[in-house]
Amino acid sequence: MRVMSVSVVAAVFFAVACVSNCFASSAGFTLARDGKLYADIVIPAKPLDCERYAAEELKYHIDKAFGVAAEIVNEGRSDSGKYPFHFFIGATAAARAAGLPGRELKKDEWIVKTSGNGLFLLGRDSNIKYSDIGYTWIRTVYATIYAVYDFLENEMDVKWIWPGPTGEVIPKRSSLEVGRIDRTGIEPLEERFMHGTQPWLSPKVGFSNEESAKRFYAGQSKFLVRHRLGRRRMTKTGHAFEKWWKRFGKSNPEFFNELPGGVRRPASSGSLVTLCVSQPGVWKQIVKDWKDWWEKDGRRGWFEPWVNCCENDYVVLCRCGKCRSWDAPDERFAKCRYWNGSITLDEIGQIAKERGVYGFNAMLCDNRWGIPKDDPRLRPVASVSDRYARFYNNVQAEVRKVNPAARVVGYAYENYTEAPKEVKLDPSVIIEFVPRSYLPYDKEESDFFRKCFLGWRKAGVKEFIYRPNYMLAGGNYPFDQGRIILEDFAFAYTNGMKACKFDSLRGSWACHAMLDYALIRSFRNPLFGYDRARDEMLSAFGSARDLVARYIDGIHEFTTKWTFDDFHKISWQNHTGGNHGGGSYHNNAAILGDYFDEKFFADNYSLLDSAKKAAAGDSEVIARIEFLRKGLRDTELTRLTRIAEKAMKAAPGDKAKADAFDAAFKAMNAYRASVEDDFVCNFRYEARAEKRMGWPHKEISGSPKPAKPARQIEY
């Protein structure tokens, strides 16, 4: 049996309650008094892994706060008279005896409640494996853990400002008595997800050894769990048709975009081909594929019954008469060489050859974050959103014949980011909205985002997945666009955002401390806002608060002073090949020589040194300031490496300059190795980008890609 009988537990519960009368007061629950613990941590006789995890997290923080080791005991095996008070974690028999939860809890819902001599921390849980907790690529139903964190934050004033020990803010105390508590909660977003958290990123570069990389990812995952990142709803989205050209290119060419000259084929790579969405055969094939998948796999409880209609990662290209007839009137079609027919197939091929597979995108869409060489504001970008709204509606009608519960999910992306002008969407259709830009994210971008997002809502969309690229910006250097991003995050939430997937978490924790904390904190409360997050961050710096405030505010001011024209200029002064200039997600370090100067580092080192003096005697605060300083030093060494590289490339054959680059590169890597266990930065992420630039990072040996987690059936 999972738990002892309710009658036995009730008797024990009553007896202990009587014993603890001498402690009963208006306080309600006594955890500790004068350095002595008065409560143990009780878990079910046969706990779920997530209940065990929750208990361990509670114990860890109690031990740190009080300097005394808390006890975790299994229900039925504990000495119930040893402690007058008890934490009851998860689905204990004691919880049932107390009438908890009293009803079926929703996924992500938790309870924190005092009753008698117990403090109950429980929630909706699944049979997830211990090793899979924090693995947010799967459904994460373990709200008992969230109940523990809620208690730690509200009753013990615990905060987690970045991964690792220096980011744990656990106030020291000798006593804690709390009044009666009776609260429940549920996470506001159904998906709180970040791409880029998988530990098997390839190539394996950046860390000096695989064990350090594992420690980094494990600590980062724990931090994200503490901030409730997870998914109570699994959605099957992402580029849905990457294999279609291989499957149907010969048999069904009518499925694909028509290029100039009436040719139906990819403009570059087969995985990037776009569809002829007005073709009924496309709708039927999508539904057939979905039905086969759903009957074989999906309906077992892993995913929602959603039909993925998210286009491939490319600008929409179909010029056939039917698709064009679905487009709303837009004068920009006549002004664009592709749409007015004045560009040839040979020219398209030449553009792809010169600029890479995504080179043609720069001509037809407005993704400013890529900073294409030709300024996108100087050419018209015609919107094809009406044809995609029709496409989503037609697939929704088709799949409804098969399964009335099925719902279509499609992108607002590339040259269909703007809202449809004429077509209203079926209310079942879900839109995954991808803002066009992340660098710089300024007032112009915010206004464009809000206009488009609200336009899709007015066109009938009831539910959005928000999938921004904000966190791709900034590399491993001090960077913060958080204030305006948080304002738009709140705007999205108040206008139908039900889930959020950020792309991608860079893990530049020391340099993006304020930006990352503000964004991650807002997953738990999308209306929380930048200023409240800033106050929480600064509360961790004690007497150095004002000086650290000057440091983080200075980074925000420095980041947001850069205009698009500023970025455009230094981007193309630091071009590293392909269609993008320097400073994009795959070559962030390329711009560092021009983005920062020596004064930036001197001023900020001085500020952090002053902060350390102000925190004299407080070792925890000093360690946090040192953490920020380590990020600044890594940035400085990366910048010096880039400067040396540019000098070397400007003088081919100059051995002295080649040696200088080699020395700078080695110094940077040696420093990274010295701090890689401190959660300063995900050096694997950064080194992968630097390797694309040609920096000679060497791969390390390590364990194979971890197995995917076992499927969870019991919810």
Secondary structure, 3 states (H helix, E strand, C coil): CCCCCHHHHHHHHHHHHHHHHHCCCCCCEEEEECCEECEEEEECCCCCHHHHHHHHHHHHHHHHHHCCCCCEEECCCCCCCCCCEEEEECCCHHHHHCCCCCCCCCCCEEEEEEECCEEEEEECECCCCHHHCCCCCCCCCEHHHHHHHHHHHHHHCCEECCCCHHHEECCCCCCEEECCCEEEEECCCCEEEECCCCCCCCCCCCCCCHHHHHHHHHHHHHHHHHCCCEECCCCCCCCCCCCHHHHHCCCCHHHECECHHHCECCCCCHHHCCECCCCHHHHHHHHHHHHHHHHHCHHHCCCCCEEECCCCCCCCCCCCHHHHHHCCCCHHHHHCCCCCCCCCHHHHHHHHHHHCCCCCHHHHCCCHHHCECCCHHHCCCCCCHHHHHHHHHHHHHHHHCCCCCCEEEEEECHHHCCCCCCCCCCCCCEEEECCCCCCCCCHHHHHHHHHHHHHHHHCCCCEEEECCCHHHCCCCCCCCCHHHHHHHHHHHHHCCEEEEEECCCCCCCCCCHHHHHHHHHHHHCCCCCHHHHHHHHHHHHHHHHHHHHHHHHHHHHHHHCCCHHHHHHHHHCCCCCCCECCCCCCCHHHHHHHHCCHHHHHHHHHHHHHHHHHCCCCHHHHHHHHHHHHHHHHHHHHHHHHHHHHHHHHCCCCHHHHHHHHHHHHHHHHHHHHHHHHCCCCHHHHHHHHHHCCCCCCCCCCCCCCCCCCCCCCC
